[in-house]
Amino acid sequence: MERQQTLASSSSSSSSSPPAEDAWVDSYLKLLPQWQSLTSSNQPVIPIAISRVNQVDAGRLDIEMSAMLKEQMVKVFSLMKPGMLFQYEPELDAFLQFLIWRFSIWVDKPTPGNGLMNLRYRDERAIEARGKVRTGLEGPGLTVSQKIWYCVATVGGQYLWARLQSFSAFRRWGDSDQRSLVRRGWFLLQRVEGLYRAASFVNILVFLYSGRYRCLTERLLRARLVYGSPNMNRAVSFEYMNRQLVWNEFSEMLLLLLPLLNSSSMKSFLRPFSKDKSSSSAGDENLCPICQANPSIPFLALPCQHRYCYYCLRTRCSAAPSFRCSRCNEPVVAMQRHGSVDNLAQKQ
């Protein structure tokens, strides 16, 4: 009996005593990693949809910027010996590409095209799924090795390939009378170029499907274009783009239709609608309709008998056998000296 009372008193005393001060802290530290792993695994991954049009436009703007810089450099050397700058055109292109790379990608800034399209490069290798839970645009920029390899591929690779192609074309490696080793080198260059173009085509198809890595260099380096700011608007308004598209289509339509129109027939068609009737006056009838001067040797175009200069009418008839009168659009079949009935010169 006394033993049971002793056990009851000991159990009541142990249950009423508080735990140690560090017990809760130790338990929290032990359970914190498990809780974080559970919460991070349940967090949804935000899909990032970068506009493909923005990425393509950024590359095109970079090309246009390089062309503008090249044009200014060509103007600087315009007074030098003609053709001198053409010999060093690959070096000039490589130098301009290096300048753009040096003051943009190397210093963790976007290129001019990427800046206008609100894009930047991100190291996709350093991105984990749990790091995409806020906006999906977080992530470090390119590493030093990625920047250097990007320069080697875009600047050095393009320069060496352009020089190799020009050298092989100048040496005529593809001629049949060349040595077998040279011809093998030529065929190797053609195969490498074909493989590169095929790989670029496949990469474009994958880019259009997934929206990642617009070129092979970006895919190999895992350098992805993402938005620099999630709330930044487009730098180029749609209104300006629509006006530009309309004007381009209108100019192309004019370039297609204008060569098909006959200026003489258009003048004769629009003459009745013209408010200025001075062209049909007696004073204008005495002027040559081609040079708009008083004919020194006046000749008449038959059968309409409108006055022309002899040289103007003879030149037009010789250039175009189906020449029509500039005033009435009648076919000119012969020419006659003004005031002479017998002197009739057939048009040749």
C-alpha angles and dihedrals in degrees: 000000000000089000092056091050090051092051092048092050092049093049093049091050093049093048093050095050114093121239123255119285095242095048095087093044092049091049091049093051091048094050098039097082092049091049092049092050091051094048094045092050091052095048113105119243112236110226113228116220111189113187111253090208091057092051094049092044090051091055091047092050090052089054091049091049091052090049091052092051090047091052091054091049091051090053090054090057095039093108094051126092111307113254095015095109092046090066091058099040095119090052091050092050091048091049092052092047089050091052091052091048093046096053097038119027097025092056094043094257128126122256116253092264094045090048092054091048094045093244135138137178119258130189102243092191092068095052120101128190094249091055093068099068101104111042103333091234098093121112142104124279126246120307123238092258091051091051092050094048090047090056092046092051100041101034107023097033095050092045094050092046093050092048092047092051094048091047093049091048092048092048091045096230091170096060117114094232094061124105120275093247092054092048090050089054090051093050089047090054091050092050093047090051091048092050091048092051091048092049090048090051092051090047090053090053091050090047092052089051101043104020094229132119109005093200138030093251092060092046094051093047093041089232107154127191113232133166115280094210125018093212102044118119126223114281092216116057122225090234092063091045091051092050090049092050093048092049092048092051092047093050092048090050091052092048088053098046105036096069089053095056124090110226094205094051091047091052092049090047094050097040095085090054094050117108093208107082095175091102090068095047124112092253093057092045089066093055125085107255090215104051096016091227135117106272113246090196104025119206130179125229112226135256095009093044097215116159121252139165110263094235094045093049095042092049094050093046092049093048096046119028089195094052115159128205113268091220105044103011092235118148111258109227099168143000129227132192112250111257094014124102101179099045101082119162116197115222113252 
